[in-house]
Amino acid sequence: MEEANTLQEGSQGGNSSWESECCLSAILDLGELLLMHGAEVCRVEDTVTRLCAAYGFVRSDVFSITSSIIVTAFRADGSGLTQTRRIKERGTDLGKVAQINALSRKICAEPLPVQELNREIACLRERKKALSVLEPWMYLLISASLSIFFGGNWQDGLAAALSGLVLYGMIYWSSFLKLNSIVQNMICCAVTGVAVLLLVRLGLGVHADKIMIGNIMLVIPGIQLTNSLRDMINGDMISGLLNMCEALLKAVAVAMGFAAVVILGGAL
């Protein structure tokens, strides 16, 4: 609570102004982490607004889209601070979003000193997504199940399971290259498509199209599309349209990756 009281007293020389700047920067760090790991825009704006209030800012105007956050916060003496943050990397890690939400609620109940808040944020940044041993098995099971569901036989299911593992491996290893997500999707799907055609020619699968359907369903950006619709329903039209355009481009990239392999495979 000391930090909030310091801000409420207003600016008392350069030191207080510097503390306010550091506080707002830390709040933006949390908003940035939320956007980077798949939180919807309305959640980011609401979290940043509540954190500003918890640290004694009497008013805060927050504007966020999928790639940027702009915050103007006013202190008790009427002076204002404006900071922006550019978001260059985005993915989906709902576990990390839940951790950030828990920290935000803790801060709103009892604000931490800025130094301690920065330490908590640093811990969140360093905490890597746990690599679950179940994840490749889920790719295997889902690919096989969907391939059979959409009309394939048991051989197609087996081939889809194996190509699903190829898809998982490509997504995992290509993530270290820091490629654009659209390009990454296209490359991963193209390699998976090659694996599917090879499995069919080896006799492990029968219907290449049924096998590919099982793989395609794994990389359709369903969460992102859902978030875009939610943003638009909440009135965040710009963010909703940006998210929808990106989701559609990713879906097109998935289709192009598999289609290019099918076309080239038929020509060879």
C-alpha positions as a Markdown table, in Angstrom:
| # | Residue | x | y | z |
|---|---|---|---|---|
| 1 | Met | 0.0 | 0.0 | 0.0 |
| 2 | Glu | 3.0 | 2.3 | 0.5 |
| 3 | Glu | 3.5 | 2.5 | -3.3 |
| 4 | Ala | -0.1 | 3.5 | -3.9 |
| 5 | Asn | 0.1 | 6.2 | -1.2 |
| 6 | Thr | 3.2 | 7.6 | -2.8 |
| 7 | Leu | 1.5 | 8.0 | -6.1 |
| 8 | Gln | -1.6 | 9.5 | -4.6 |
| 9 | Glu | 0.4 | 12.2 | -3.0 |
| 10 | Gly | 1.3 | 13.4 | -6.4 |
| 11 | Ser | 4.5 | 14.5 | -7.9 |
| 12 | Gln | 7.1 | 15.8 | -5.4 |
| 13 | Gly | 10.2 | 16.3 | -7.6 |
| 14 | Gly | 11.9 | 14.1 | -10.0 |
| 15 | Asn | 12.1 | 11.0 | -7.7 |
| 16 | Ser | 8.3 | 10.7 | -7.4 |
| 17 | Ser | 7.9 | 11.2 | -11.2 |
| 18 | Trp | 10.5 | 8.5 | -11.8 |
| 19 | Glu | 8.7 | 6.1 | -9.5 |
| 20 | Ser | 5.4 | 6.7 | -11.3 |
| 21 | Glu | 7.1 | 6.0 | -14.6 |
| 22 | Cys | 8.6 | 2.8 | -13.3 |
| 23 | Cys | 5.2 | 1.7 | -11.9 |
| 24 | Leu | 3.4 | 2.4 | -15.1 |
| 25 | Ser | 6.1 | 0.5 | -17.1 |
| 26 | Ala | 5.7 | -2.5 | -14.8 |
| 27 | Ile | 1.9 | -2.4 | -15.3 |
| 28 | Leu | 2.5 | -2.4 | -19.1 |
| 29 | Asp | 4.8 | -5.3 | -18.7 |
| 30 | Leu | 1.9 | -7.4 | -17.3 |
| 31 | Gly | -0.4 | -6.2 | -20.1 |
| 32 | Glu | 2.3 | -7.2 | -22.7 |
| 33 | Leu | 2.6 | -10.7 | -21.2 |
| 34 | Leu | -1.1 | -11.1 | -21.4 |
| 35 | Leu | -1.3 | -10.2 | -25.1 |
| 36 | Met | 1.8 | -12.3 | -25.9 |
| 37 | His | 0.2 | -15.4 | -24.5 |
| 38 | Gly | -3.2 | -15.3 | -26.0 |
| 39 | Ala | -5.4 | -13.1 | -23.7 |
| 40 | Glu | -8.3 | -11.2 | -25.4 |
| 41 | Val | -8.0 | -7.4 | -25.7 |
| 42 | Cys | -10.8 | -6.6 | -23.3 |
| 43 | Arg | -9.0 | -8.6 | -20.6 |
| 44 | Val | -5.8 | -6.7 | -21.2 |
| 45 | Glu | -7.4 | -3.3 | -21.0 |
| 46 | Asp | -9.4 | -4.3 | -17.9 |
| 47 | Thr | -6.3 | -5.7 | -16.1 |
| 48 | Val | -4.2 | -2.6 | -16.9 |
| 49 | Thr | -7.0 | -0.2 | -15.8 |
| 50 | Arg | -7.4 | -2.1 | -12.4 |
| 51 | Leu | -3.7 | -2.1 | -11.8 |
| 52 | Cys | -3.4 | 1.6 | -12.4 |
| 53 | Ala | -6.2 | 2.2 | -9.9 |
| 54 | Ala | -4.5 | -0.1 | -7.4 |
| 55 | Tyr | -1.3 | 1.9 | -7.6 |
| 56 | Gly | -3.0 | 5.2 | -7.0 |
| 57 | Phe | -3.5 | 6.7 | -10.5 |
| 58 | Val | -6.8 | 8.6 | -10.3 |
| 59 | Arg | -7.6 | 7.9 | -14.0 |
| 60 | Ser | -6.3 | 5.7 | -16.7 |
| 61 | Asp | -7.1 | 5.6 | -20.4 |
| 62 | Val | -6.1 | 2.3 | -22.0 |
| 63 | Phe | -6.2 | 1.4 | -25.7 |
| 64 | Ser | -5.0 | -2.0 | -26.9 |
| 65 | Ile | -5.0 | -3.9 | -30.2 |
| 66 | Thr | -3.4 | -7.2 | -30.9 |
| 67 | Ser | 0.1 | -5.7 | -31.5 |
| 68 | Ser | 0.1 | -2.6 | -29.3 |
| 69 | Ile | -0.9 | -1.1 | -25.9 |
| 70 | Ile | -1.2 | 2.6 | -25.2 |
| 71 | Val | -1.8 | 3.9 | -21.6 |
| 72 | Thr | -2.3 | 7.4 | -20.3 |
| 73 | Ala | -2.5 | 7.5 | -16.5 |
| 74 | Phe | -3.2 | 10.6 | -14.4 |
| 75 | Arg | -1.8 | 11.2 | -10.9 |
| 76 | Ala | -3.6 | 13.0 | -8.0 |
| 77 | Asp | -2.0 | 16.3 | -8.9 |
| 78 | Gly | -3.4 | 16.2 | -12.4 |
| 79 | Ser | -0.2 | 15.4 | -14.2 |
| 80 | Gly | -0.3 | 12.6 | -16.7 |
| 81 | Leu | 2.0 | 9.9 | -18.0 |
| 82 | Thr | 1.8 | 8.2 | -21.4 |
| 83 | Gln | 3.5 | 5.0 | -22.3 |
| 84 | Thr | 3.2 | 2.6 | -25.3 |
| 85 | Arg | 4.3 | -1.0 | -25.8 |
| 86 | Arg | 4.7 | -2.8 | -29.1 |
| 87 | Ile | 3.9 | -6.5 | -29.1 |
| 88 | Lys | 6.0 | -8.4 | -31.6 |
| 89 | Glu | 5.5 | -12.0 | -30.5 |
| 90 | Arg | 2.2 | -13.7 | -29.8 |
| 91 | Gly | 1.1 | -17.3 | -29.1 |
| 92 | Thr | -1.3 | -19.3 | -26.9 |
| 93 | Asp | -0.4 | -20.3 | -23.4 |
| 94 | Leu | -3.5 | -20.1 | -21.2 |
| 95 | Gly | -1.5 | -21.4 | -18.3 |
| 96 | Lys | 0.7 | -18.3 | -18.4 |
| 97 | Val | -2.4 | -16.1 | -18.7 |
| 98 | Ala | -3.9 | -17.7 | -15.6 |
| 99 | Gln | -0.6 | -17.0 | -13.7 |
| 100 | Ile | -0.7 | -13.4 | -14.7 |
| 101 | Asn | -4.3 | -13.1 | -13.7 |
| 102 | Ala | -3.5 | -14.5 | -10.3 |
| 103 | Leu | -0.7 | -12.0 | -9.8 |
| 104 | Ser | -2.9 | -9.2 | -10.9 |
| 105 | Arg | -5.6 | -10.1 | -8.4 |
| 106 | Lys | -3.0 | -10.3 | -5.7 |
| 107 | Ile | -1.7 | -6.8 | -6.6 |
| 108 | Cys | -5.2 | -5.3 | -6.7 |
| 109 | Ala | -5.9 | -6.7 | -3.2 |
| 110 | Glu | -2.5 | -5.5 | -1.8 |
| 111 | Pro | -0.2 | -3.6 | -4.2 |
| 112 | Leu | 3.5 | -4.7 | -4.1 |
| 113 | Pro | 6.5 | -2.3 | -4.2 |
| 114 | Val | 7.6 | -1.7 | -7.7 |
| 115 | Gln | 10.9 | -3.5 | -7.2 |
| 116 | Glu | 9.1 | -6.6 | -5.9 |
| 117 | Leu | 6.6 | -6.4 | -8.8 |
| 118 | Asn | 9.4 | -6.3 | -11.3 |
| 119 | Arg | 10.9 | -9.4 | -9.7 |
| 120 | Glu | 7.5 | -11.2 | -10.0 |
| 121 | Ile | 7.3 | -10.1 | -13.7 |
| 122 | Ala | 10.9 | -11.4 | -14.4 |
| 123 | Cys | 9.9 | -14.7 | -12.9 |
| 124 | Leu | 6.9 | -14.9 | -15.2 |
| 125 | Arg | 9.0 | -14.1 | -18.2 |
| 126 | Glu | 11.6 | -16.8 | -17.3 |
| 127 | Arg | 9.1 | -19.5 | -16.6 |
| 128 | Lys | 9.0 | -21.6 | -19.7 |
| 129 | Lys | 6.0 | -23.5 | -20.9 |
| 130 | Ala | 6.2 | -27.0 | -19.5 |
| 131 | Leu | 6.8 | -29.7 | -22.2 |
| 132 | Ser | 4.1 | -32.2 | -21.4 |
| 133 | Val | 4.9 | -35.8 | -22.4 |
| 134 | Leu | 1.2 | -36.2 | -23.2 |
| 135 | Glu | 1.3 | -33.5 | -25.9 |
| 136 | Pro | 2.7 | -35.7 | -28.8 |
| 137 | Trp | 0.3 | -38.5 | -27.7 |
| 138 | Met | -2.6 | -36.0 | -28.0 |
| 139 | Tyr | -1.5 | -35.1 | -31.5 |
| 140 | Leu | -1.3 | -38.8 | -32.4 |
| 141 | Leu | -4.7 | -39.6 | -30.9 |
| 142 | Ile | -6.6 | -36.6 | -32.2 |
| 143 | Ser | -5.2 | -37.0 | -35.8 |
| 144 | Ala | -6.2 | -40.7 | -35.9 |
| 145 | Ser | -9.6 | -40.1 | -34.4 |
| 146 | Leu | -10.5 | -37.2 | -36.7 |
| 147 | Ser | -9.2 | -39.1 | -39.8 |
| 148 | Ile | -11.5 | -42.0 | -39.0 |
| 149 | Phe | -14.4 | -39.7 | -38.0 |
| 150 | Phe | -14.3 | -38.0 | -41.5 |
| 151 | Gly | -14.5 | -41.3 | -43.4 |
| 152 | Gly | -11.1 | -42.9 | -43.2 |
| 153 | Asn | -10.4 | -46.6 | -42.3 |
| 154 | Trp | -8.2 | -48.0 | -39.6 |
| 155 | Gln | -5.2 | -47.8 | -41.9 |
| 156 | Asp | -5.8 | -44.1 | -42.5 |
| 157 | Gly | -6.1 | -43.7 | -38.8 |
| 158 | Leu | -2.7 | -45.3 | -38.3 |
| 159 | Ala | -1.1 | -43.1 | -41.0 |
| 160 | Ala | -2.8 | -40.0 | -39.5 |
| 161 | Ala | -1.3 | -40.8 | -36.1 |
| 162 | Leu | 2.2 | -41.1 | -37.5 |
| 163 | Ser | 1.9 | -37.9 | -39.6 |
| 164 | Gly | 0.4 | -36.2 | -36.6 |
| 165 | Leu | 3.7 | -36.9 | -34.8 |
| 166 | Val | 5.6 | -35.5 | -37.7 |
| 167 | Leu | 3.4 | -32.3 | -37.5 |
| 168 | Tyr | 4.1 | -32.0 | -33.7 |
| 169 | Gly | 7.8 | -32.4 | -34.3 |
| 170 | Met | 7.8 | -29.7 | -37.0 |
| 171 | Ile | 5.8 | -27.3 | -34.9 |
| 172 | Tyr | 8.1 | -27.8 | -31.9 |
| 173 | Trp | 11.4 | -27.6 | -33.7 |
| 174 | Ser | 10.4 | -24.7 | -36.0 |
| 175 | Ser | 9.4 | -22.6 | -33.0 |
| 176 | Phe | 13.2 | -22.2 | -32.3 |
| 177 | Leu | 13.6 | -20.5 | -35.7 |
| 178 | Lys | 11.3 | -17.6 | -34.6 |
| 179 | Leu | 9.5 | -17.6 | -38.0 |
| 180 | Asn | 6.4 | -15.7 | -38.8 |
| 181 | Ser | 3.5 | -17.8 | -37.6 |
| 182 | Ile | 1.9 | -17.8 | -41.1 |
| 183 | Val | 5.1 | -19.0 | -42.8 |
| 184 | Gln | 5.7 | -21.5 | -40.0 |
| 185 | Asn | 2.2 | -23.0 | -40.5 |
| 186 | Met | 2.8 | -23.3 | -44.2 |
| 187 | Ile | 6.2 | -25.1 | -43.9 |
| 188 | Cys | 5.0 | -27.4 | -41.1 |
| 189 | Cys | 1.9 | -28.4 | -43.1 |
| 190 | Ala | 3.9 | -28.9 | -46.3 |
| 191 | Val | 6.3 | -31.3 | -44.5 |
| 192 | Thr | 3.4 | -33.1 | -43.0 |
| 193 | Gly | 1.8 | -33.4 | -46.4 |
| 194 | Val | 5.0 | -35.0 | -47.7 |
| 195 | Ala | 4.9 | -37.5 | -44.8 |
| 196 | Val | 1.3 | -38.4 | -45.6 |
| 197 | Leu | 2.0 | -39.1 | -49.3 |
| 198 | Leu | 5.0 | -41.2 | -48.3 |
| 199 | Leu | 2.9 | -43.2 | -45.9 |
| 200 | Val | 0.3 | -43.8 | -48.5 |
| 201 | Arg | 2.8 | -45.0 | -51.1 |
| 202 | Leu | 4.4 | -47.3 | -48.4 |
| 203 | Gly | 0.9 | -48.9 | -48.0 |
| 204 | Leu | 0.4 | -47.7 | -44.4 |
| 205 | Gly | -2.5 | -45.5 | -45.5 |
| 206 | Val | -5.2 | -45.6 | -48.2 |
| 207 | His | -6.9 | -42.2 | -48.5 |
| 208 | Ala | -4.4 | -39.3 | -48.4 |
| 209 | Asp | -7.2 | -36.8 | -48.2 |
| 210 | Lys | -8.8 | -38.4 | -45.1 |
| 211 | Ile | -5.4 | -38.6 | -43.4 |
| 212 | Met | -4.7 | -34.9 | -44.2 |
| 213 | Ile | -8.0 | -33.9 | -42.7 |
| 214 | Gly | -7.0 | -35.4 | -39.4 |
| 215 | Asn | -3.8 | -33.3 | -39.5 |
| 216 | Ile | -5.4 | -30.1 | -40.7 |
| 217 | Met | -7.8 | -30.0 | -37.7 |
| 218 | Leu | -4.8 | -29.7 | -35.4 |
| 219 | Val | -3.6 | -26.5 | -36.8 |
| 220 | Ile | -6.8 | -24.6 | -37.5 |
| 221 | Pro | -6.6 | -21.4 | -35.4 |
| 222 | Gly | -9.9 | -22.0 | -33.6 |
| 223 | Ile | -8.9 | -20.1 | -30.3 |
| 224 | Gln | -7.8 | -17.1 | -32.2 |
| 225 | Leu | -10.9 | -17.0 | -34.4 |
| 226 | Thr | -13.1 | -17.3 | -31.2 |
| 227 | Asn | -11.2 | -14.5 | -29.5 |
| 228 | Ser | -11.7 | -12.3 | -32.6 |
| 229 | Leu | -15.5 | -12.8 | -32.5 |
| 230 | Arg | -15.5 | -12.2 | -28.7 |
| 231 | Asp | -13.5 | -8.9 | -29.3 |
| 232 | Met | -16.1 | -7.7 | -31.8 |
| 233 | Ile | -19.0 | -8.6 | -29.6 |
| 234 | Asn | -17.3 | -6.6 | -26.8 |
| 235 | Gly | -17.1 | -3.6 | -29.1 |
| 236 | Asp | -13.3 | -3.9 | -29.9 |
| 237 | Met | -13.9 | -3.9 | -33.6 |
| 238 | Ile | -10.3 | -3.1 | -34.7 |
| 239 | Ser | -8.8 | -5.9 | -32.6 |
| 240 | Gly | -11.5 | -8.3 | -33.6 |
| 241 | Leu | -10.9 | -7.6 | -37.3 |
| 242 | Leu | -7.1 | -7.9 | -37.0 |
| 243 | Asn | -7.4 | -11.2 | -35.1 |
| 244 | Met | -9.9 | -12.5 | -37.6 |
| 245 | Cys | -7.7 | -11.5 | -40.6 |
| 246 | Glu | -4.7 | -13.2 | -39.0 |
| 247 | Ala | -6.7 | -16.4 | -38.2 |
| 248 | Leu | -8.0 | -16.5 | -41.8 |
| 249 | Leu | -4.4 | -16.0 | -43.2 |
| 250 | Lys | -3.2 | -18.9 | -41.0 |
| 251 | Ala | -6.0 | -21.1 | -42.2 |
| 252 | Val | -5.1 | -20.2 | -45.9 |
| 253 | Ala | -1.4 | -21.0 | -45.1 |
| 254 | Val | -2.4 | -24.4 | -43.7 |
| 255 | Ala | -4.5 | -25.1 | -46.9 |
| 256 | Met | -1.7 | -23.9 | -49.2 |
| 257 | Gly | 0.9 | -26.1 | -47.4 |
| 258 | Phe | -1.1 | -29.3 | -47.9 |
| 259 | Ala | -2.4 | -28.3 | -51.4 |
| 260 | Ala | 1.1 | -27.6 | -52.8 |
| 261 | Val | 2.3 | -31.0 | -51.7 |
| 262 | Val | -0.8 | -32.7 | -53.2 |
| 263 | Ile | -0.4 | -30.8 | -56.5 |
| 264 | Leu | 3.3 | -31.6 | -56.8 |
| 265 | Gly | 2.8 | -35.2 | -55.6 |
| 266 | Gly | 0.2 | -35.7 | -58.3 |
| 267 | Ala | 2.5 | -34.2 | -61.0 |
| 268 | Leu | 5.5 | -36.5 | -60.1 |
